[in-house]
Amino acid sequence: MTKDISIQEDQSDAKRRRARGEFVRGVSGFRNTIGDTDFPAEAGRYHLFVALNCPWCHRVTLARNVLGLQDRITLDVAFPNRTDEGDPEGPNLWEFAPERVATLTSKPLFECTAETGTGNALRLAKQIYMAEGSTEQSVPILYDKIEGRIVNNESAEIVRMLDAAATALGSTIPVVDRVRLNPDELAIRSEIHDLNDLIYTTINNGAYKAGFSSDQAIYAAAFDAYFNTLAKLDDLLSDGRPFLTGQRFTEADLRLFPTLYRHDPVYYVRMKLNGARILDYQHLWRWLCRVYALPGIADAGSLVHCRQGYFGRSWNGVVPSGPFKPMEYPKAYEHSDLA
């Protein structure tokens, strides 16, 4: 599996950078691969722990769906808001709590599940890590149910290994009909790599740089980089190509989608990215609608979870009711003519 330098952020001088107000994403600690001696590629062996509001988890659920692995890799979904100060284990922890009521809907979210992957009915993702002596707390987690071990918790690597091992993992989509996220052709791989690097730095992580940094200058730089890249990508798509690298949906499209899916209904307000909507970029909007229409894409995420998760963590926990113009989201993604 080809490694990608764009899957994690530079950690140099991270403590000082955080102290001056910059959001610096940490590094995932579990980096094994399906296909290693301890983790053979077998249908039904692996499990994913995710949260549907998390864009890094969204990458993984997208890959699972478009590769036809829904029936081969089991899945648990955490509640979109983490624990609060009153929790006996502490705040800010991912929790498997299907009975928990969302403030947005005034009822439980049907996608949320109990923890079933370990066989121990654990409540917190933190406890999955604790069983291996780790203090990490993040999702997604790719888990081996036979070995009872975490395989990997870096979303970009999980996407790559699912793509590479889809047939051995028991994909229900014939090879001839299945997308190849990271094709064998070196020229396309090089193009994907360059797009991944740009998209991760300025869009995927850039949204968090803008939304969660407390320094005005750092925010402004992230804001400018984000919208400059949106303009570049809109121009790239202006030649009529359906996807970022041409005629085929690839990993570059998959990695861009979670952020743009969230932009208009969530990030525009929550991440202070109010320069423009994706709806204001004709070619990007049509690309977004085109991807949303692909089999398995719409079922891989939830804007209810996104709205609950992002705004539910804001200072007062109130979730905005909109937008409803030109129509409610995600229904808007079914209408490419809106741009």
C-alpha positions in Angstrom: 0.0 0.0 0.0 1.5 3.3 -1.1 1.9 5.8 1.8 0.8 9.3 1.3 2.5 12.3 2.9 -0.8 14.2 3.0 -2.4 11.9 5.6 -1.2 13.7 8.6 -0.1 17.1 9.7 3.5 18.2 10.4 4.0 17.9 14.2 7.0 20.2 14.5 6.8 22.6 17.4 3.1 21.6 17.9 2.9 22.7 21.5 4.0 26.2 20.7 1.7 26.4 17.7 -1.3 25.3 19.8 -0.4 27.8 22.5 -0.6 30.7 20.0 -4.0 29.6 18.7 -3.4 27.3 15.8 -5.3 24.0 15.5 -2.8 21.2 15.1 -4.2 17.7 14.3 -2.5 14.8 16.2 -1.1 11.7 14.6 -2.8 8.3 14.6 -0.8 5.6 16.5 -2.1 2.3 15.0 -0.7 1.8 11.5 -1.0 -1.9 10.6 -2.4 -3.1 7.3 -4.9 -5.7 6.1 -2.6 -8.2 4.4 0.0 -8.2 7.1 0.8 -11.6 8.6 -1.4 -10.9 11.7 -4.2 -9.4 9.7 -5.2 -11.5 6.6 -7.7 -10.2 4.1 -10.8 -12.3 5.0 -14.5 -11.5 4.6 -16.4 -11.0 7.9 -13.2 -10.6 9.9 -13.1 -6.8 10.3 -15.2 -4.2 12.0 -15.3 -0.4 11.9 -16.1 2.0 14.7 -17.2 5.4 13.4 -19.1 8.6 14.1 -21.2 9.9 11.1 -20.5 13.5 11.9 -16.7 13.0 11.6 -15.4 13.7 8.1 -12.4 11.3 8.6 -14.9 8.5 9.5 -17.0 9.6 6.4 -14.0 8.8 4.2 -14.1 5.2 5.5 -17.8 4.7 5.3 -17.7 6.0 1.8 -15.0 3.5 0.8 -16.9 0.7 2.5 -20.0 1.5 0.5 -18.6 2.2 -2.9 -16.4 -0.9 -2.7 -19.4 -3.2 -1.9 -18.2 -4.1 1.6 -21.3 -3.2 3.7 -22.1 -6.9 4.2 -18.5 -7.9 4.8 -17.2 -5.3 7.3 -19.5 -4.7 10.3 -20.0 -1.3 11.7 -20.8 0.5 15.0 -21.8 4.2 15.1 -21.1 6.5 18.0 -23.4 9.3 19.1 -22.4 12.6 17.4 -21.9 14.5 20.6 -19.2 13.3 22.9 -19.5 13.0 26.7 -19.8 16.0 28.8 -18.2 17.2 32.1 -20.7 15.1 34.1 -19.6 11.8 32.6 -17.8 9.5 35.2 -15.1 8.9 32.6 -14.7 12.5 31.7 -15.7 14.9 28.9 -15.0 14.8 25.1 -15.2 11.0 24.6 -16.9 9.1 21.8 -19.8 7.1 23.2 -21.8 4.2 21.8 -25.2 5.2 23.2 -28.2 4.3 20.9 -30.6 5.5 23.6 -29.2 9.0 23.8 -31.5 11.7 22.7 -30.4 14.3 20.1 -31.4 17.9 20.8 -32.0 18.4 17.1 -34.6 15.7 16.8 -35.8 15.3 20.4 -35.3 11.5 20.0 -32.6 9.0 19.6 -30.8 8.7 16.3 -31.6 5.4 14.6 -28.2 5.0 13.1 -26.4 5.0 16.5 -25.5 1.6 17.8 -24.2 -0.2 20.9 -20.7 -1.4 20.7 -20.7 -4.9 19.1 -17.2 -5.2 17.6 -15.2 -6.3 20.6 -17.9 -8.6 22.1 -17.6 -6.7 25.4 -20.4 -4.1 24.9 -18.0 -1.3 25.7 -19.5 2.2 26.1 -16.6 4.4 25.0 -14.1 4.3 22.1 -11.5 5.1 24.7 -12.0 1.7 26.2 -11.2 -0.1 22.9 -7.8 1.7 23.0 -7.3 1.1 26.7 -7.5 -2.7 26.1 -4.3 -2.3 24.1 -2.6 0.1 26.6 -3.2 3.2 24.4 -4.4 6.6 25.6 -5.9 7.4 22.1 -9.6 8.2 21.8 -10.3 8.9 18.2 -12.5 7.3 15.5 -12.4 5.7 13.0 -11.0 2.4 14.2 -10.5 -0.6 12.0 -10.7 -3.7 14.3 -9.9 -7.3 13.9 -12.7 -9.3 15.6 -10.8 -12.6 15.5 -7.5 -11.2 17.0 -9.4 -8.8 19.2 -7.0 -6.0 18.1 -7.0 -2.6 16.5 -5.6 -2.8 13.0 -5.4 0.9 12.1 -6.9 4.3 13.1 -5.7 6.5 10.2 -8.6 7.1 7.8 -6.5 7.6 4.7 -4.7 4.3 5.2 -7.9 2.4 5.9 -9.4 3.7 2.6 -6.3 2.5 0.7 -6.3 -1.0 2.3 -10.0 -1.5 1.7 -9.5 -0.5 -2.0 -6.5 -2.8 -2.4 -8.1 -5.8 -0.6 -11.7 -5.4 -1.7 -11.9 -8.7 -3.6 -10.3 -10.7 -0.8 -12.6 -9.0 1.7 -15.6 -10.3 -0.2 -16.9 -7.3 -2.1 -20.3 -7.9 -3.5 -19.6 -5.8 -6.6 -18.0 -7.6 -9.5 -14.4 -6.3 -10.3 -15.5 -5.1 -13.7 -18.2 -2.8 -12.1 -16.3 -1.7 -9.0 -14.5 1.6 -8.7 -10.8 1.5 -8.1 -10.0 4.4 -5.8 -6.2 4.2 -6.3 -5.8 2.8 -9.9 -2.6 1.0 -11.0 -1.6 3.6 -13.6 1.3 5.6 -12.3 0.2 8.9 -14.0 -3.2 8.8 -12.4 -1.7 7.8 -9.0 0.6 10.8 -9.3 -2.3 13.1 -10.1 -4.3 11.7 -7.1 -1.4 12.2 -4.8 -1.0 15.9 -5.8 -4.8 16.5 -5.4 -4.8 14.6 -2.1 -2.0 16.8 -0.8 -3.8 20.0 -1.8 -7.2 18.9 -0.6 -6.0 17.7 2.7 -3.9 20.7 3.5 -6.3 23.5 2.4 -9.8 21.9 2.5 -10.1 18.8 4.8 -7.7 20.0 7.5 -8.0 23.6 6.4 -11.6 23.8 7.5 -10.5 22.9 11.0 -7.6 25.4 10.8 -10.2 28.1 10.1 -12.9 26.9 12.5 -10.9 25.9 15.5 -8.0 28.3 15.5 -8.2 31.2 18.0 -5.7 33.5 16.2 -7.2 35.9 13.7 -4.2 35.8 11.3 -4.1 32.0 11.3 -7.8 31.9 10.7 -7.5 34.4 7.8 -4.7 32.4 6.2 -6.7 29.2 6.4 -9.9 31.0 5.1 -8.0 32.3 2.1 -6.3 29.0 1.3 -9.7 27.2 1.5 -11.5 29.4 -0.9 -8.5 29.7 -3.3 -8.5 25.9 -3.6 -12.3 25.8 -4.1 -11.7 28.2 -7.0 -8.9 26.0 -8.4 -11.0 22.9 -8.2 -14.0 24.6 -9.8 -11.7 25.7 -12.7 -10.3 22.1 -13.0 -13.9 20.8 -13.4 -14.8 23.5 -15.9 -13.5 21.5 -18.9 -16.5 19.1 -18.5 -14.7 16.2 -16.8 -17.1 14.4 -14.4 -14.5 13.7 -11.7 -11.3 15.4 -10.5 -8.9 13.2 -12.5 -11.2 12.7 -15.5 -13.7 10.1 -16.3 -13.3 7.9 -13.2 -14.3 8.4 -9.5 -11.1 8.0 -7.5 -9.7 8.5 -4.0 -9.2 12.2 -4.7 -13.0 12.6 -5.2 -13.7 10.5 -2.1 -11.5 12.6 0.1 -12.9 15.9 -1.1 -16.5 14.9 -0.7 -16.9 14.8 3.1 -15.8 18.5 3.5 -17.9 19.8 0.6 -20.9 17.8 1.8 -20.7 19.6 5.1 -19.8 23.1 3.8 -23.2 24.8 3.0 -25.3 23.4 5.9 -22.6 23.3 8.6 -19.1 24.7 7.8 -20.4 28.0 6.3 -21.4 28.9 9.9 -19.7 26.6 12.3 -16.2 26.9 10.7 -16.6 30.6 9.9 -16.2 29.7 6.2 -18.8 32.1 5.0 -17.0 33.4 1.9 -19.2 31.5 -0.4 -21.4 28.4 -0.6 -20.5 25.4 -2.8 -23.7 26.3 -4.5 -21.9 29.4 -5.7 -19.4 27.3 -7.6 -21.2 26.0 -10.7 -18.8 23.2 -11.5 -18.1 22.1 -8.0 -21.8 22.0 -7.2 -22.5 19.8 -10.1 -19.6 17.6 -9.1 -21.0 17.3 -5.6 -24.4 16.3 -6.9 -22.8 13.8 -9.3 -20.9 12.1 -6.5 -23.9 12.2 -4.2 -25.9 10.3 -6.8 -23.4 7.4 -7.0 -24.5 4.1 -5.5 -23.7 3.9 -1.7 -22.7 7.6 -1.3 -25.9 9.0 0.2 -26.1 6.2 2.7 -22.5 6.7 3.9 -23.2 9.9 5.8 -25.8 11.9 7.7 -26.3 15.7 7.9 -28.5 15.2 10.9 -25.4 13.7 12.7 -23.2 16.5 11.3 -25.5 19.3 12.5 -26.0 17.7 15.9 -22.3 16.9 16.3 -20.8 20.2 15.2 -23.3 22.7 16.6 -24.0 20.5 19.7 -20.4 21.2 20.8 -20.8 25.0 20.3 -20.9 27.3 23.3 -24.7 26.9 23.9 -25.4 23.6 22.2 -28.2 25.0 20.0 -28.4 23.6 16.5 -29.4 26.1 13.7 -32.6 25.1 11.9 -31.4 26.1 8.3 -30.6 26.4 5.7 -33.8 25.9 3.8 -33.1 28.0 0.7 -33.0 27.1 -2.1 -34.1 23.9 -0.4 -33.2 21.8 2.6 -30.0 19.8 2.6 -29.2 17.0 1.6 -32.3 17.2 -0.7 -30.5 20.0 -2.5 -27.7 17.5 -3.6 -30.3 15.8 -5.8 -30.6 19.1 -7.9 -27.5 19.9 -9.9 -29.5 22.6 -11.7 -29.6 24.8 -8.6 -26.1 26.2 -9.5 
